[in-house]
Amino acid sequence: MSLRGAEDKDKIASPSAHNDTSDRKRILKGESKRGEAPLKKNSSPSPYQGEGDKGDRVTKHIMTKRAILVLEDGSVYEGYSFGAEVSASGEVVFNTSMMGYQEMLTDPSYAGQIVVPTYPLIGNYGVNQQDFESNKIQVRGFVVREECLEPNHYLSSQTIHEYLAESNIPGIYGVDTRAITRKLRSVGVMLGMITGDKTPGQALEELKKLPDYSSVDFARQVTTDAPYQWEPDLSDADPLFNIVVLDCGLKYTILRMMRGYGCRVTAVPCTMSAEEILKLKPDGIILSPGPGNPEILDYIVDTVKQLIGKKPIMGICMGNQLIARAFGARTFKLKFGHRGANHPVRDLSDGRIHITAQNHGYATDPDSLKGGLEVSHINLNDGTVEGLRHKELPIFSIQYHSEASPGPLDNTYLFEKFLEMVRDNK
């Protein structure tokens, strides 16, 4: 196999000229580019002008080494390392959101994947302690056009480089993310590796040995080990409803929002049986988003089958596909998935168009729907299923993210719809 992709014009993609180590040294020294006003050394303190341990760490980061992203078709993209200087492999996907990189990094639905944001500047508002969607970074690697060296936000506590490094997650910057995105859109998502110490040939040989992404049960890897209640110290003596969230890779914002409505919220492992879930006496059940292939999650599908008709159910993203499968429908893998905060979806009940946040690589086959399920929403970009509802039972689901994070909050009304359904069936 050639080490150069057909779309790369027989050239290895080189790092961006304006994003090399000379710019990084210039920032450290407080120098300006030709034609720019001189940088004021006495202006507000920059994390790249400090001294001592932090200054040493920053200097070492700026003097970073070369790295490459190698795709399984042999394409090679050269750049520079940031974050941890280790090698990592995973399915390479792109996200079109203009913001929300911290939420992307900690979204469990990215487990096993290397993420490529299409927005060129990443890290400009740093990393804070409020916007995590799980308890750790979930991506295998991060590929950006330009890494911001001087984040500016009053909540920022560290740079994206520091956040990746402390979690031992590699990043690569200075690559042409537009070229990578065009490759994935035309060929489809594929495995890749970020490395700074292997040749393209060595990386390619390792990629050939990896299991197919669709064959790995990532939901079992990211689910909680044991049930837990969200913000139990704030629990009301008389909560609105008792909601159980089946954790297939949930985002914290789902729990935050349900708690904000006054509900007692309990997250449970995706391996928990229906009998154990019902012992918690839920008024309603949410099937969470999650990573990977729904076709290999038969054990969760069996649980959902046993919950149907017992309690009102809302499915989100992976939860949408699990409900479809529980009623006998099929799912399939999309060519490059839906990942971003600007996907238009039509509600078939009233014709309204909603701009949605999405992160999934699989979809439901509408021709295989049975058992009373019907399509409620469709994607206006490619016509795929974006929502389901049952004609008789208190069950509905969406393929997109009503909690956003990141993305527009236009669809939080769906949580209210779910709680109304819970109230009507209590």
C-alpha positions in Angstrom: 0.0 0.0 0.0 1.3 3.4 -0.9 2.1 5.8 1.9 0.5 8.6 0.0 -3.3 8.9 -0.5 -4.6 9.4 -4.0 -6.2 12.7 -3.1 -2.9 14.1 -1.8 -1.4 14.6 -5.2 1.5 12.2 -4.3 2.7 14.6 -1.6 2.9 14.3 2.1 0.9 17.2 3.6 3.3 19.5 5.4 2.8 21.6 8.5 1.3 25.1 8.0 4.1 27.6 7.3 2.6 30.3 9.6 2.1 27.9 12.5 5.6 26.6 13.0 7.9 26.7 16.0 9.3 30.2 15.0 5.9 31.7 15.9 5.9 29.9 19.2 9.4 31.2 20.1 8.3 34.7 19.1 5.4 34.5 21.5 7.6 33.3 24.3 10.1 36.2 23.7 7.3 38.8 23.3 8.5 39.7 19.8 6.2 40.8 17.0 5.9 39.7 13.4 6.9 42.0 10.6 4.1 44.6 10.1 2.6 44.0 13.6 2.7 46.4 16.5 5.4 45.3 19.0 4.1 43.0 21.7 4.2 44.7 25.1 6.2 42.8 27.6 4.5 44.6 30.5 0.9 43.9 29.3 -1.3 41.4 31.2 0.6 38.4 32.2 0.8 35.5 29.7 1.3 31.9 30.7 4.1 31.8 28.1 6.0 34.6 29.7 6.2 33.1 33.2 9.3 31.8 35.0 10.0 28.8 37.2 8.4 25.4 36.7 5.5 26.7 34.6 7.7 28.7 32.4 10.0 25.7 31.9 7.1 23.6 30.9 5.8 26.2 28.4 9.3 26.6 26.9 9.6 22.8 26.5 6.2 22.7 24.8 7.1 25.6 22.4 10.2 23.7 21.4 8.0 20.9 20.3 8.9 18.0 18.0 7.5 17.0 14.7 4.6 14.5 14.6 2.5 12.8 11.9 -1.0 11.6 11.5 -1.2 8.4 9.4 -4.5 7.1 8.0 -5.1 3.5 7.2 -5.2 4.2 3.5 -1.6 5.4 3.6 -2.2 9.1 3.7 0.3 11.0 5.9 -0.1 14.5 7.4 2.8 16.2 9.0 2.6 18.6 11.9 3.9 19.3 15.4 3.2 17.5 18.7 1.3 19.1 21.6 -0.3 17.5 24.6 1.4 14.2 25.5 4.2 13.0 23.3 3.0 9.5 22.9 1.5 7.5 20.0 -2.3 6.8 19.8 -4.6 5.2 17.3 -8.3 5.3 16.7 -11.0 5.9 14.2 -10.5 9.4 12.7 -13.6 11.6 12.6 -14.3 15.3 12.1 -16.5 17.7 14.0 -17.8 21.0 12.4 -18.6 22.9 15.7 -17.0 26.3 16.0 -16.7 26.0 19.8 -17.0 23.4 22.6 -13.7 21.6 22.2 -13.6 20.9 26.0 -17.0 19.2 25.7 -15.8 17.3 22.6 -12.7 16.0 24.4 -14.8 14.7 27.4 -17.8 13.3 25.5 -17.8 9.5 25.9 -19.3 9.1 22.5 -15.8 9.8 21.1 -14.3 6.8 22.9 -11.9 5.0 20.6 -11.7 8.0 18.1 -9.2 10.7 17.0 -11.1 13.9 16.6 -10.5 16.6 13.9 -12.2 19.9 14.6 -12.8 21.7 11.3 -12.7 25.1 13.0 -9.1 26.3 12.6 -8.3 27.8 16.0 -8.6 25.6 19.1 -7.8 26.4 22.7 -8.5 30.1 22.6 -10.6 30.2 25.8 -8.5 27.5 27.6 -10.0 24.8 29.8 -12.2 25.4 32.8 -13.6 23.3 35.6 -17.2 23.6 34.7 -17.7 22.3 31.1 -16.6 18.6 31.5 -19.0 16.0 30.1 -17.4 13.1 31.9 -14.7 12.4 34.4 -11.8 12.3 31.9 -10.7 12.9 28.3 -12.4 10.3 26.1 -10.8 10.9 22.7 -7.7 8.9 21.7 -6.1 12.0 20.1 -6.8 15.5 18.9 -5.9 17.0 15.5 -6.1 20.8 15.0 -5.1 23.4 12.5 -3.8 25.9 15.0 -3.3 25.5 18.8 -3.9 28.7 20.8 -0.9 29.4 23.0 -2.4 32.3 24.9 -6.0 31.4 26.0 -8.1 34.3 27.3 -11.1 33.6 29.5 -11.8 34.4 33.1 -12.7 30.8 33.9 -9.7 29.3 32.2 -7.5 27.3 34.5 -5.1 25.7 32.0 -4.2 25.5 28.4 -5.5 22.7 26.1 -1.9 21.5 25.8 -1.6 21.1 29.6 -5.0 19.4 29.8 -4.1 16.8 27.1 -0.6 16.3 28.5 -1.8 15.6 32.1 -4.2 13.0 30.7 -1.5 11.4 28.5 -3.5 12.2 25.3 -1.5 13.2 22.2 -2.4 16.1 19.9 -1.0 17.3 16.6 -1.2 20.8 15.2 -0.1 22.6 12.1 -1.8 20.1 9.8 -4.3 20.9 7.0 -7.6 19.9 8.7 -9.6 20.8 5.6 -7.7 18.3 3.6 -8.3 15.6 6.2 -12.0 16.4 6.4 -12.3 16.3 2.6 -10.5 12.9 2.6 -12.9 11.5 5.3 -16.0 12.9 3.5 -15.0 11.4 0.1 -13.5 8.1 1.4 -15.2 7.6 4.7 -14.0 7.5 8.3 -11.0 5.2 8.9 -8.4 4.2 11.5 -5.4 6.5 12.0 -2.5 7.0 14.3 -0.8 10.1 15.8 2.9 9.5 16.4 6.1 11.3 16.8 8.5 8.4 17.0 7.4 6.0 14.3 7.8 6.2 10.5 4.7 6.2 8.3 5.4 2.6 7.4 5.7 1.5 11.0 2.4 3.3 11.9 0.6 1.7 8.9 1.7 -1.8 10.0 0.4 -1.2 13.5 -2.9 0.1 12.1 -3.3 -3.1 10.1 -3.3 -5.1 13.3 -6.0 -3.1 15.1 -9.6 -4.5 15.4 -12.3 -2.8 13.3 -13.9 0.0 15.2 -17.4 -1.4 14.7 -16.4 -4.7 16.4 -15.5 -3.1 19.8 -18.0 -2.7 22.7 -17.1 0.9 23.7 -20.3 1.3 25.7 -19.1 -1.2 28.2 -15.8 0.6 28.5 -17.2 4.0 29.3 -20.3 3.2 31.4 -20.2 3.8 35.2 -19.0 1.0 37.4 -21.9 1.4 39.9 -25.1 3.4 40.2 -24.9 6.9 41.5 -27.2 9.8 42.2 -26.4 13.2 40.6 -26.0 15.9 43.2 -27.5 13.9 46.0 -26.7 16.7 48.6 -29.1 18.9 46.7 -31.9 16.4 46.5 -35.4 17.7 47.3 -37.4 16.0 50.0 -40.2 15.8 47.4 -38.6 15.6 43.9 -40.7 16.2 40.8 -39.9 12.7 39.4 -37.5 9.9 39.9 -35.5 9.5 36.7 -33.1 6.7 35.9 -30.5 7.2 33.1 -29.1 4.1 31.6 -25.4 5.0 31.1 -24.2 3.9 27.7 -21.8 6.9 27.6 -23.8 9.7 29.0 -22.9 13.4 29.1 -23.1 15.1 32.4 -25.3 17.9 31.0 -28.1 15.4 30.7 -27.9 14.8 34.4 -27.5 18.5 35.1 -30.6 19.4 33.1 -32.8 16.8 34.6 -31.7 17.8 38.0 -32.4 21.4 37.1 -36.0 20.4 36.4 -36.3 19.2 40.0 -36.0 15.5 39.4 -34.0 13.0 41.4 -31.6 11.6 38.9 -29.8 8.2 39.1 -27.3 7.0 36.6 -26.9 3.2 36.3 -24.4 1.0 34.3 -25.5 -0.2 30.9 -25.0 -3.7 32.1 -27.7 -3.4 34.8 -30.7 -5.7 34.3 -34.2 -4.4 33.7 -35.3 -6.0 37.0 -32.6 -4.1 38.9 -33.6 -0.8 37.2 -37.2 -1.3 38.0 -36.3 -1.9 41.7 -35.2 1.7 41.8 -38.8 2.7 41.2 -38.2 5.1 38.3 -41.0 7.3 37.0 -39.2 7.5 33.7 -36.1 6.1 32.0 -33.6 7.8 29.7 -31.4 5.8 27.4 -28.2 7.8 27.0 -26.0 8.6 24.1 -22.9 6.4 23.7 -20.0 5.3 21.5 -19.7 2.5 19.0 -21.8 0.2 17.0 -25.4 -0.5 18.3 -25.5 -3.8 16.4 -23.2 -5.5 18.9 -25.0 -4.3 22.0 -27.5 -7.2 22.3 -27.3 -7.2 26.1 -28.5 -3.6 26.3 -31.2 -4.2 23.6 -32.5 -7.1 25.7 -32.7 -4.8 28.8 -34.6 -2.2 26.7 -37.1 -4.9 25.5 -37.9 -5.8 29.1 -38.4 -2.1 30.0 -40.8 -1.4 27.2 -44.4 -0.8 28.5 -43.2 -0.7 32.1 -42.1 3.0 32.2 -42.0 6.0 29.9 -38.8 5.9 27.9 -36.8 8.6 26.1 -33.8 7.7 24.0 -31.0 10.1 23.0 -28.5 9.3 20.1 -27.4 5.7 20.9 -30.6 5.5 22.9 -32.6 6.1 19.7 -30.8 3.2 18.0 -31.3 0.9 21.0 -35.1 1.6 20.9 -35.1 0.9 17.2 -33.3 -2.4 17.7 -35.5 -3.4 20.6 -38.5 -3.2 18.2 -36.7 -5.3 15.6 -35.3 -2.5 13.3 -31.8 -2.5 11.8 -29.0 0.1 12.0 -26.2 0.8 9.7 -22.9 2.8 9.7 -22.8 6.2 8.0 -20.0 7.0 5.6 -18.6 9.9 7.8 -21.2 10.4 10.5 -22.9 13.5 11.9 -20.7 15.4 14.2 -21.2 19.1 14.8 -23.6 21.8 16.1 -25.3 22.9 12.9 -27.3 19.9 11.6 -30.8 20.8 10.3 -33.6 18.4 11.4 -37.3 18.5 10.4 -40.0 17.6 12.9 -42.5 15.7 10.8 -45.4 16.5 13.1 -45.4 20.2 12.4 -42.7 20.8 9.7 -40.6 22.9 11.9 -36.8 22.9 11.3 -34.4 22.6 14.3 -30.7 23.3 14.3 -29.2 20.4 16.3 -26.0 19.2 17.9 -25.0 15.7 16.8 -22.3 13.1 17.4 -22.9 9.7 15.9 -21.6 7.4 13.2 -24.6 5.1 12.9 -28.3 5.5 11.8 -31.5 3.6 11.8 -32.9 1.9 8.7 -36.4 3.4 8.3 -37.5 0.6 6.0 -36.9 -1.9 8.9 -39.1 -0.2 11.5 -41.8 -2.3 13.0 -43.8 -2.9 16.2 -45.6 0.5 16.2 -42.5 2.7 15.8 -42.6 5.5 13.2 -40.2 8.2 12.1 -40.7 11.5 13.8 -37.7 13.5 12.6 -35.5 13.5 9.6 -32.1 15.0 8.8 -32.3 17.6 6.0 -28.8 17.0 4.8 -29.0 13.3 4.0 -32.6 12.2 4.8 -31.6 9.8 7.6 -33.7 9.1 10.7 -33.4 11.7 13.4 -36.2 10.7 15.7 -38.7 7.9 16.5 -42.0 7.7 18.4 -44.3 4.9 19.3 -47.9 5.1 18.1 -49.3 3.8 21.4 -46.7 3.4 24.1 -45.0 6.3 26.0 -41.8 6.1 24.1 -39.9 8.5 21.9 -36.3 9.1 20.9 -34.0 11.4 19.0 -30.8 10.8 17.2 -29.4 14.3 18.0 -28.5 15.8 21.4 -31.3 17.7 23.1 -28.7 18.7 25.8 -26.4 20.1 23.1 -23.0 20.7 24.9 -21.7 22.0 22.7 -24.4 23.5 20.4 -27.7 25.3 20.3 -30.1 25.0 23.2 -33.1 25.0 20.8 -34.0 21.4 21.6 -34.1 21.3 25.4 -37.9 21.4 25.1 -37.7 17.7 24.5 -36.8 17.1 28.1 -39.9 18.9 29.0 -41.9 16.8 26.6 -40.4 13.7 28.3 -41.4 14.9 31.8 -44.9 15.7 30.5 -45.1 12.1 29.3 -43.8 10.9 32.7 -46.5 12.9 34.5 -49.3 11.7 32.2 -48.3 8.0 32.8 -47.5 8.2 36.5 
